[in-house]
Amino acid sequence: MKPNLDSIVAHMPGVREAVADELEHRADRVRAVVEAHRHTGALAAHTRVRTNRTDSTVTLEDPAVFAINYGHLAPNGRWVPGIHAIEAGL
C-alpha cells in the first residue's frame, strides 16, 4: 500500500467534487436555520462556505456567534435559547 494513499484519494477530482457537494448541502441546512431566526441579518451576512483543494468549511463569522448559536442571558437576566445552526450542518 502506498504511504500517501489518503492524499492521492483526497485530491482525486471526483472525491473533491463529492466533498464540496456534501458541504454545500450542509451549508444549506445551516443557512436555513440562520434565516429562520434572523434578528438583524448580521449572522446571515457573515455565513460563508469555503472550499479548499481537498476540504470545505462552513463558517459563521459574527462576533456573537457563540451566544447566538448556543444561547445567552439577556440584559434582564432571562435565558435566550440558541438557534443551534452549527448543529444543523452536522
C-alpha positions as CSV (number, residue, x, y, z in Angstrom):
1,M,0.0,0.0,0.0
2,K,1.2,3.5,-0.8
3,P,2.1,5.6,2.3
4,N,0.3,8.7,0.9
5,L,-2.8,6.9,-0.4
6,D,-5.1,9.2,1.6
7,S,-3.6,12.2,-0.1
8,I,-3.9,10.7,-3.5
9,V,-7.6,9.8,-2.9
10,A,-8.3,13.3,-1.3
11,H,-7.0,15.0,-4.4
12,M,-9.0,13.0,-7.0
13,P,-11.4,15.2,-8.9
14,G,-14.4,13.1,-8.1
15,V,-13.6,13.0,-4.4
16,R,-13.0,16.7,-4.2
17,E,-16.4,17.3,-6.0
18,A,-18.2,14.9,-3.7
19,V,-16.8,16.7,-0.6
20,A,-17.8,20.1,-2.0
21,D,-21.3,18.9,-2.8
22,E,-21.8,17.4,0.7
23,L,-20.6,20.6,2.3
24,E,-22.9,22.7,0.2
25,H,-25.9,20.6,1.4
26,R,-24.8,21.0,5.0
27,A,-24.3,24.8,4.4
28,D,-27.9,25.0,3.1
29,R,-29.2,23.5,6.3
30,V,-27.1,26.0,8.4
31,R,-28.4,28.9,6.2
32,A,-32.0,27.8,6.6
33,V,-31.7,27.9,10.4
34,V,-29.9,31.2,10.4
35,E,-32.5,32.7,8.0
36,A,-35.4,31.4,10.2
37,H,-34.0,33.1,13.3
38,R,-32.9,36.3,11.7
39,H,-32.9,39.3,14.0
40,T,-30.6,41.8,12.4
41,G,-29.3,39.8,9.4
42,A,-25.7,40.2,10.5
43,L,-25.2,36.4,11.1
44,A,-26.7,35.6,7.7
45,A,-24.5,38.2,6.0
46,H,-21.4,36.6,7.6
47,T,-22.1,32.9,6.8
48,R,-19.5,31.6,4.4
49,V,-18.7,28.4,2.6
50,R,-15.0,27.9,1.8
51,T,-13.8,25.2,-0.4
52,N,-10.1,24.5,-0.5
53,R,-8.2,21.9,-2.5
54,T,-9.3,19.0,-0.5
55,D,-11.9,20.1,2.0
56,S,-14.6,22.6,2.7
57,T,-15.9,24.5,5.7
58,V,-19.0,26.5,6.7
59,T,-18.1,29.5,8.9
60,L,-20.3,31.8,10.8
61,E,-18.2,35.0,11.1
62,D,-20.1,37.1,13.6
63,P,-18.6,38.3,17.0
64,A,-21.7,37.0,18.8
65,V,-21.9,33.6,17.0
66,F,-21.4,31.6,20.2
67,A,-24.2,33.4,22.1
68,I,-26.5,33.2,19.0
69,N,-25.9,29.5,18.4
70,Y,-25.8,28.2,22.0
71,G,-27.9,30.8,23.9
72,H,-27.2,33.6,26.3
73,L,-28.6,35.6,29.2
74,A,-30.5,38.7,28.1
75,P,-29.9,42.0,29.9
76,N,-33.0,41.3,32.0
77,G,-31.5,38.0,33.2
78,R,-33.8,35.8,31.1
79,W,-32.2,32.9,29.2
80,V,-32.4,33.3,25.4
81,P,-32.1,29.9,23.8
82,G,-29.6,29.4,21.0
83,I,-30.6,28.7,17.4
84,H,-28.2,25.7,17.0
85,A,-27.4,26.4,13.4
86,I,-24.0,24.8,13.7
87,E,-25.6,21.5,14.7
88,A,-27.9,21.7,11.7
89,G,-24.9,21.2,9.5
90,L,-23.6,18.1,11.2
